Amino acid sequence: MAAKTKTNRLQSEIEKCRVEGLWSKAHELIKQFSSKSTGLDYYVHFILGESILEAYSKENPVSDQGSSQTKNQLADAERHLKICIKENGKMHLEATLLQAKIHFYNCSYHSALTLYDNTNLETISVSNSSPRILHIVAEAYAIKGLCLEKLPTSTSSKYKAAEKEEKILSCFEMAGDLALLYLQEKEKTLQSWGSLASNDESDSNIGDILETAIQQSPIYYIKHGELDKGVKRFRDLLSAVESRYTQHLRLTLARQLAEVLLRGVCESNYIPPDPVAKNNNQARRTALSPKKYSSDRVFVPSNESEEALLLLLIAEAVATREAILNQSVEHKEGRLHTFHNATAVYDLLAITLVKRAQFHQLVDSFERAMKFSFEEYHIWHQFANSLICDKQYERGLQVLKECHRQRPKLVIPVLQAAKLCYEHLHKYDEGIEFAKMALEVGDEHPAASRAHVALGIGYSLRAMEMKLKGNRENLHNKALKAFQKAHILDPNDYLSLFHLALQMATLRQIEEAVKYTKLALKYYSDHIHSLHLLVLLLTAQKQYQDAIDLVNAALEEYPDNISLLFTKSKIEEVFYGSDVALNTCRNMMKLWKKLDEINFEESEKSSGHHHQKASLTTDRSQFDRKSQAFLQLNEFQDRDTGSIRAESLAVSHIEQTLSDLASSSIDEGGSQSFSGSRTLRLQGQIWMNLSELYLTLDKVEEAESCLREASSLFPLSHQVAYMIVQTFL
């Protein structure tokens, strides 16, 4: 009696090991079992064969080419299974299905299919079966589908080919449903045993064969042009109730569906999920179907981008949770695997959020990725880019420094850092140092020309802040040499030619500046900044007719370019008179209002992000207009993108700070950041230009009205104060 009790206990332990996938332990236990019992030889041989096979499949991926080594390693497993089949015990069916798996590993696809036909696979009932039986049968369907897929079609009949494809798809779908049911039942069983997998082995995934089959069913539809059915299959798989064992699979499926939606689905052919149909399918659930979530009161995406974003946020949550933080050598393979999964998700997330201008959300996502991205340059660089897009320039600079530390030979991070220092942080000396770091790669490097351009821009910006003439001239000459060097290294680069021309113009070498500007336009005829510079150079040569013709031609290509309109109004004032210039200036104000409305709407959405759930998507056309608006404002403001400003940079920075402080003290309603935005500075300049034109026409009241508007925007501006004094004199 005691021996029988011990046998039952051992058998129970072995069954637990089978469910948990602890094959080495099962192998050891069955050896004890065989020495203490009789009459269950078929069971002993089955467990020995199963444990050898499953341990092998766990360590070795499926190969399309059978080898003698594979046959030798699996020969012992097949011997044990054949003995079990011969004895025709209770596990005869399971042993036959596992034998077919061995044939599949040996690339004997015909013999594997023959075994499945002999067992009448489609008639096998798995109702109330153990999780292990579910796994074996699910894998059998998967292997049958893979065998059919690998074998060539024996006939040229289209009907037969379609019939074969239907069989393959049916096998993959059945394998997917049974695999999800197996994972759900596995968790339920282990919970009932009170041994919910605490070790790494039992947490392992379902295996390459089943995972491939699950992923293949929707992809098979898509490959055969049935995109809607493929998307529906993805959704069906993802709607299965989650267990701890389905998380990795859910990550893969969510990422794949998001990629399909982003690449293959557009707004016109997008079909949103149907909750009613899901509920009907759930009501028709059979014993072979996995349990699915109810569709009552669920959020239904309205377009493909919204659904893709939801999927990627789910995938990100799983990837972050699955990430291995341990940096020890024994965890290296697992750490790299989870990192690559996470990287794929974050790349897609970046594409989706950038298209919709959701930069703050992207920054939050990359911040969560930092905990498992030690020394991983790709994630760090993406994080830097997201911070820059979100206008967190100081943080972006610090992250770029870390990128440079990780990859000191890469030029892009230091050039980006230099650009940040010049454009937004006004750290010109630091920007020059970054440009010099970029030059360390040598003149043979493809980016050497741009590195010299960056250095020249830094010297030129620094020169504008110098008080002493000698220091200013020295820096201007250094900038000129840097641009000349850039042109020598890449004679066809329009950007180096543009900056060389701009520097020549700064040094009053007008003829040379015209020459290089025309050369820049030869290589890039639509470059807006080169066109603008040539217009200004023509006015410097008093060729007003040519200048007005060129600016009109440029405005035909860029009708909403405010900086070109500014220049046009100034030329018209000289060439045609103030009345014509005034009309152009009024058009500028109308255009500014249009840009301001776009930016105000985006500002409202951005502020709502912190207080309520923001919309996941933004109208694409609106985002495109917003981008164009900021591009123009950047062009009007920034030296390195081609703008030309007469006022001192240092004075303008001080004035901007004081005016923003004054404006914020007037407006306590939360619009401080908006009051100091570039769009308002642009509006102030338009009001100033209008006031000047009205003064030249002796329309003092109109000029005073314009100055009051400018003063309300920038009450501490020295230019506004000067114009007010001029008006009353």
GUZA-635380 format. One record per residue (C-alpha): x, y, z; residue in one letter. Coordinates in steps of 0.05 Angstrom, whole numbers, plus 32768, in hexadecimal, padded with zeros to 4 digits. Last residue first. Example, Ala and Ser with C-alpha at 12.3 -4.5 7.8 and 13.67 -1.06 7.14 Angstrom:
% residues 2
81117FEB808Fs 80F67FA6809Ca 
END
This chain:
% residues 729
80A288EC7D88l 806888C27DA0f 8071888A7D6Et 80BD88887D76q 80B6887E7DC1v 808688457DB6i 80B688277D83m 80EF88287DB6y 80C488077DEBa 80B087D07DBBv 80F987C47DA9q 810F87C37DF2h 80DD878C7E00s 80C4878C7E48l 807A87897E39p 808187517E06f 803B87377DF3l 801387727E0Ds 804887A07DF0s 803F87837DABa 7FF4878D7DADe 7FFE87D47DC7r 803087E07D90l 7FFE87CC7D5Bc 7FC987FA7D78s 7FFC88347D7Ae 800D88297D31a 7FC3882A7D1Ee 7FBC886C7D43e 7FFA88897D24v 7FE8887E7CDBk 801F88A97CBFd 802C88777C85l 8073886B7C9Et 805588627CE4l 8023882E7CCAy 805D88067CACl 808488087CEDe 804687F27D15s 803A87B87CE6l 808287A07CEEn 807B87A37D39m 803A877C7D38w 805B87477D0Ci 809687437D3Cq 806787397D77g 804287017D51q 808486DE7D47l 809486E37D90r 804F86C77D9Dl 805B868B7D6Ft 809E867E7D90r 807D866F7DD2s 8083869A7E10g 803886A47E19s 802D86597E0Cf 805A86457E45s 803786757E73q 7FF186607E60s 7FDB86457EA4g 7FA8867A7EB4g 7FD686A97ED9e 7FDF86D77E9Ed 7FFD871A7EB2i 803786FE7EDAs 804386CC7EA2s 804987047E70s 807C87287E9Ba 80A686EA7EA3l 80A286DB7E58d 80B687227E48s 80F2871E7E76l 810986DC7E58t 80FF86F37E10q 812487347E1Ce 815F87107E39i 816286DF7DFFh 815987187DCCs 819287407DEBv 81C187047DE8a 81AE86F47DA1l 81BB873A7D89s 818887537D57e 8192874D7D0Ca 817687087D04r 818286DC7CC8i 816286977CC8s 8184865D7CA5g 817B861E7CCDt 81B9862B7CF6d 81A486717D09r 8162865F7D28d 8126868B7D31q 810186947CEFf 8112864F7CD7e 80FD86317D19n 80BB86577D13l 80B3863D7CCDq 80C085F57CE1l 809185FE7D1Cf 805886117CEEa 806785D97CBDq 806685A67CF6s 802285C27D0Dk 800885BD7CC6r 801D85737CC3d 7FFE85677D07f 7FBC85847CF0q 7FBD85587CB2s 7FC9851B7CDEr 7F9085287D0Ed 7FAA85157D52t 7FA384D17D74t 7FA184B47DB9l 7F7384EA7DD3s 7F8A85027E17a 7F7584E27E58k 7F6D851B7E89q 7F97854B7EB1h 7FDE85417E98h 7FCD85387E4Eh 7F9C85727E50g 7FD785A27E4Cs 7FEE85807E0Bs 7FA985827DECk 7FA185CC7DFBe 7FE785DA7DE0s 7FD685B57DA0e 7F9785DF7D97e 7FBF861E7DA5f 7FF5860A7D73n 7FC386007D3Bi 7F9E86407D4Be 7FE086667D4Dd 7FF3864E7D08l 7FB286697CEAk 7FBA86A97D11k 800186B17CF6w 7FE786AA7CAFl 7FB686E27CBAk 7FEC870D7CD9m 801A87007C9Dm 7FE387137C6Dn 7FDF87567C92r 802A875E7C88c 802287537C3Dt 7FED87897C3An 801987B97C61l 805387AD7C30a 802787C57BF7v 801388047C1Dd 805A88107C36s 8079881C7BF1g 808887F47BB3y 80D387E87BB4f 80E887F97BFBv 80A987E37C20e 80A287AA7BEFe 80E787907C03i 80D587937C4Dk 809287717C40s 80B3873A7C18k 80E5872D7C4Ft 80AE87237C82f 808786F87C50l 80C486CB7C48l 80C886C47C94s 807E86B27C96i 808186777C65n 803986667C56d 803E866A7C0Ap 807D863E7C05y 8084862B7BBCe 805F86697BA2e 8081868F7BDAl 80C6867E7BBCa 80B1869B7B78a 809886DA7B9Bn 80D986DF7BC1v 810186D77B80l 80DA870C7B5Ad 80DF873C7B95i 812B87327B99a 813587397B4Fd 810E877B7B50q 813487927B8Ey 817A87897B74q 819687B87BA8k 81D3878C7BB2q 81BE87817BFAa 817887747BDFt 8196873C7BB3l 81B8871F7BF0l 8177871E7C16l 815486F87BDEv 818F86C87BD9l 818986BA7C24l 813F86AA7C1Eh 814B867A7BE4l 818486597C0Bs 815686537C47h 811D86347C1Fi 814685FD7BFFh 811D85EF7BC1d 815685EF7B8Es 818285BF7BB6y 81C485B27B92y 81C085F07B65k 81A186177B9Fl 81E1860D7BC7a 820986277B8Bl 81DC86647B87k 81EA86717BD0t 823586677BC6y 8239869C7B8Fk 820B86CD7BB3v 823686C87BF2a 827586D47BC9e 825787147BACe 823F872A7BF1i 827E87247C19q 8260874C7C52r 827D871E7C88l 823687097C9Bt 822986FD7C51a 826586D07C4Cm 824C86AA7C89q 820986A17C67l 822A86897C27a 825486567C4El 821586417C73h 81F086357C32f 822B86117C12l 823385E37C4Fs 81E985D37C4Al 81E885C87BFEy 821B85907C03d 823985847BBEn 828085997BCFp 828485697C0Bd 82C8856C7C2Dl 82DA85AF7C0Ci 829785CD7C1Fh 829F85B87C68a 82E585D77C69k 82C886187C4Eq 829286167C84f 82C7860C7CBAa 82F386437C9Ek 82B986747C9El 82A786627CE6a 82EF866E7CFCk 82ED86B17CD8n 82AD86C47CFCh 82CD86B07D3El 830986DD7D33n 82DD87167D1Be 82B387147D5Br 82F087107D88n 830E874C7D66g 82CD87747D68k 82C5876C7DB2l 827E875F7DCCk 827887177DB5m 823386F97DB4e 822C86F67D68m 827086D37D65a 825686997D8Er 8220868D7D5Bl 8253868E7D22s 828486607D47y 824D862E7D55g 8233862F7D0Ei 827A86227CF5g 828185E67D23l 823F85C97D0Ba 825385D27CC3v 829685B17CD1h 827085757CEEa 824385757CB1r 8280856C7C84s 829D85357CB0a 825D850C7CACa 827684DD7C75p 82B684D07C9Dh 82F784DC7C77e 8302851F7C9Ad 830E84FD7CDDg 82E084DF7D12v 82FA85147D43e 82D185497D1Fl 829385337D45a 82B585437D87m 82C585897D6Bk 827B85937D5Ea 826C857E7DA6f 829E85B27DBEe 827E85E77D93i 823A85D77DB1g 825785DF7DF7e 827186247DE4d 822E86367DC5y 820286237DFFk 81C486467DE4h 8198860D7DFEl 8167860A7DC4h 818686107D80e 81D286117D8Cy 81D785E07DC7c 81A485B27DA9l 81C885B27D66k 820A85A17D88a 81E985677DACa 81CC854E7D6Bq 821285517D4Cl 822C852C7D89v 81F884F57D83p 820184ED7D37i 824C84E57D35v 8255849F7D50l 829B848E7D68k 828D849A7DB2p 825484677DB4r 8240845E7DFDq 825D84A07E14r 823E84C37DD9h 81FA84A67DEAc 820384BE7E32e 821185047E18k 81D284FE7DEDl 81AB84EE7E2Dv 81C5852E7E4Eq 81B385577E11l 816C853B7E0Fg 8164854D7E59r 817685957E49e 814985957E0By 8109857C7E28q 80E485967DEBk 80BA85567DE3d 80DC854A7DA0c 811F85517DC3i 810A85217DFAl 80F384EE7DC5s 813584F37DA0n 815D84E87DE0a 813384AB7DF2f 813E848F7DACq 818884977DB7h 818584747DFAw 815C843B7DDEi 818E84307DA5h 81CB84377DD1y 81BD83FF7E01e 81F184097E39e 81BC83F97E6Ef 817883F77E4Cs 815083CF7E80f 813D84087EAFk 813E843B7E77m 8101841D7E55a 80D084407E85r 80EF84827E71e 80E6846E7E29f 809B84677E33s 809484AA7E57d 80BB84CD7E20v 808C84AF7DECl 804F84C77E12q 806C850D7E12h 807B85097DC8f 803384FB7DB3q 803C851F7D6Fa 800D84ED7D4Cr 804084D27D1Bk 807384D57D54v 804784A87D7Fl 804084707D4Ct 8088846F7D33i 80A484727D7Aa 8075843A7D91l 808E840F7D57l 80D684197D6Dd 80C2840E7DB5y 80A283CB7DA6v 80DD83B17D7Ea 810C83C97DB6t 80E383A37DEAa 80E983617DC5n 8133836E7DBBh 813B837B7E05f 8116833C7E19t 814583127DEEh 818383377E04l 8173832C7E4Dr 816382E27E42g 81A782D77E1Fe 81CE83007E53k 81AF82E07E91h 81EA82B27EA0e 821A82ED7E94v 81FE83187ECCs 81DA83597EBAq 819883497EDEn 816283787EC5l 813A83467E9Ci 810083687E79a 80BE83447E7Ee 8099837D7EA1r 80B283B17E71t 80A183847E35a 805B83777E51v 804C83C17E5Ca 806A83D27E18e 803F839E7DF5a 800083BD7E15i 801784027E00l 802683E67DBAl 7FE083C97DB4l 7FBF840A7DC9l 7FEA84317D98l 7FD984027D5Fa 7F8E84087D6Fe 7F9284547D6Fe 7FBA84557D2Fs 7F8984267D0Be 7F4C84507D1An 7F1184567D4Bs 7F2B84277D81p 7EF484037DA9v 7EF8840B7DF5f 7ED483D37E1Av 7E9083D77E3Cr 7E7F838F7E2Ed 7EB0836A7E03s 7EB983307E33s 7F0083147E35y 7F0D82D17E16k 7F1382897E2Fk 7F39825E7DFFp 7F1182357DCDs 7F1581E97DCAl 7EDA81DE7DF9a 7EAF820A7DCDt 7E9F82557DD1r 7E6082687DACr 7E4E829D7DE0a 7E9582BA7DD9q 7E8C82BF7D8En 7E4B82E67D98n 7E6F83147DCAn 7EA783207D99k 7E7583307D61a 7E5583657D8Dv 7E9983837D9Fp 7EAC838E7D56d 7EF483A47D4Fp 7F0083DF7D1Fp 7F0583D37CD3i 7F3B83FE7CB3y 7F3884027C67n 7F34844E7C5Fs 7F5F845F7C9Ce 7F9984367C84c 7FB083EF7C95v 7FEF83CC7C7Dg 802A83EC7CA0r 800F84087CE1l 7FD883D57CEAl 8005839B7CD9v 803B83B57D09e 800783BD7D41a 7FF083767D34l 8037835C7D39q 804583827D7Ar 8005836A7D9Aa 801383237D85l 805A83237DA0t 804883437DE3l 800B83157DEAr 803882D97DE1l 806782F17E17h 802C82FD7E45q 800882BC7E38t 802882947E71y 801382C57EA8r 7FCC82BE7E8Fs 7FA482EC7E62e 7F5D82DE7E4Dv 7F5C82D67E01a 7F4C83177DDCs 7F9283197DBFl 7F8782DA7D96l 7F4582F37D7Bd 7F6483377D6Ar 7F9C83177D42f 7F6982EC7D1Er 7F40832A7D0Ck 7F7F834D7CF1v 7F8D83107CC5g 7F45830D7CADk 7F4783567C99d 7F8A834E7C75l 7F7483147C49e 7FAA831C7C14g 7FC882D67C1Ah 800282EE7C44k 7FD183117C72i 7FA982D27C7Fy 7FE882AA7C8Dy 800082E17CBCi 7FC282D77CE7p 7FCD828C7CEEs 801A828F7CEFq 802182B17D32q 7FFF82787D57i 802382447D2Ea 806782637D3Ct 805982667D86e 8043821E7D86l 808382057D64i 80B382347D89d 809E821F7DCEg 806682317DFEi 808F82657E24n 80B782587E63s 809A82697EA7d 80A082217EBEs 80EB82247EB2e 80F482677ED6d 80DB824F7F19n 809F82647F42s 806B82457F17a 802882457F39l 8030820D7F6Bs 7FF082107F93g 7FD681D27F6Ew 7F9681F77F5Cs 7FC082327F44q 7FEA82037F1Al 7FAC81E87EF9t 7F8E822D7EEAk 7FD082457ECDe 7FD682097EA1k 7F8D820E7E8Ce 7F9882557E71q 7FD982417E4El 7FB782037E2Fy 7F7C822C7E17l 7FAC825C7DF5l 7FCF82227DD4a 7F8D82017DC0l 7F7682407D9Dd 7FB8824A7D79g 7FBF82017D64a 7F7882027D49m 7F8882417D21e 7FC982247D07f 7FA881E37CF2c 7F6F82077CCFs 7FA082337CAAl 7FC781F87C91i 7F8781D47C7Ck 7F6E82127C57e 7FB182187C34e 7FAC81D07C1Dk 7F6581DA7C02e 7F7C82187BDDa 7FB581F07BBDa 7F8581B77BABk 7F5481E87B8By 7F8D820B7B66k 7FA181C87B48s 7FEB81C57B39s 7FF381857B62t 802281697B96s 802681AA7BBEt 806B81AF7BDEp 807481997C27l 808981CF7C57k 804481EC7C62e 802481A87C6El 805A81987CA1c 805081DB7CC3l 800581D07CC8g 800E818A7CE4k 804181A47D15i 801181D97D2Fa 7FD881A87D35y 800581787D5Ca 801D81B17D88e 7FD681BF7D9Da 7FCB81747DAAv 800A81707DD6i 7FFB81B17DFBh 7FB2819D7E09l 7FCA815A7E23i 7FFA817E7E52r 7FC481AD7E6Bp 7F9A81717E81s 7F5D815F7E59s 7F1681737E6Cn 7F0281747E23s 7F3E81627DF7v 7F1A81397DC4s 7F42811C7D8Ai 7F1A811B7D49t 7F46814B7D22e 7F8581237D32l 7F6B80E37D12n 7FA480BC7D33t 7FB9809B7CF2n 7FB580DE7CCDd 7FE380FD7D00y 801580C47CF8l 801380CC7CADt 801F81177CB3l 805F81097CDCa 807580D57CA8s 806D81077C70h 8092813E7C96y 80D181177CA6s 80F881567CB6c 811A81337CF2n 80F981657D20y 80B781557CFFf 80C3810B7D08h 80CE81177D53i 808C813E7D56k 806981037D34a 808380D87D6Dq 806581097D9El 802181007D7El 802880B57D80t 803C80B67DCAa 7FFF80E17DDAe 7FD180AF7DB8l 7FF080717DDAh 7FEE80907E1Fm 7FBB805F7E3Ck 7FE680247E27g 7FED80067DE2n 802D7FE07DF6e 80477FEE7DB0k 803980397DB8i 8060803C7DF9c 809A80157DDAi 809980457D9Fk 809C80807DCFl 80DA80647DF2h 80FE80587DB0r 80EA809D7D96e 810A80BF7DD3a 814A80967DCBd 814E80A97D81a 814580F37D90l 818E81057D9Aq 81A480D67D62n 817180F27D31k 818681397D41t 81CF81297D38q 81C081077CF6s 81A481487CDDs 816081607CC4g 815F81A17C9Eq 812581D17CA7d 813981DC7CF0s 810E81E37D2Ev 813382047D67p 815981DA7D9An 815A81E27DE5e 811081DA7DF6k 810781A77DBEs 813D817B7DDDy 811F817E7E23a 80DB81707E04e 80F481327DDFl 811B81147E1Ai 80E181227E4Bs 80AE81037E1Be 80D680C47E0Eg 80E380B77E58l 809B80C97E6Bi 807F809A7E36f 80AF80617E48h 809B80657E91v 805180697E81y 8054802C7E53y 807880067E8Bd 803E80127EBBl 80327FCA7ED1g 806A7FCB7F04t 80827FFE7F36s 80BE80127F5Fk 80F980147F30s 80D280367EF8s 80B9806E7F25f 80FF80827F3Cq 811480887EF3k 80D480AE7EE6i 80E880E27F1Al 812B80F27EF9e 810C80FD7EB4h 80D481277ED2a 810981537EF4k 812D815D7EB1s 80EB816B7E8Fw 80D081A37EBCl 809C81BB7E8Ag 806A81D27EC0e 803381A47EA7v 806381697E9Fr 808481777EE2c 804081767F04k 803181337EE2e 807381187EFCi 8062812D7F43e 801F810A7F3Fs 804080CB7F25q 807280CE7F5Fl 803980D67F91r 8013809D7F72n 805180717F75t 805C80847FBEk 801480717FCEt 801C802F7FA9k 805C80207FD0a 8039802F8012a 800080008000m 
END
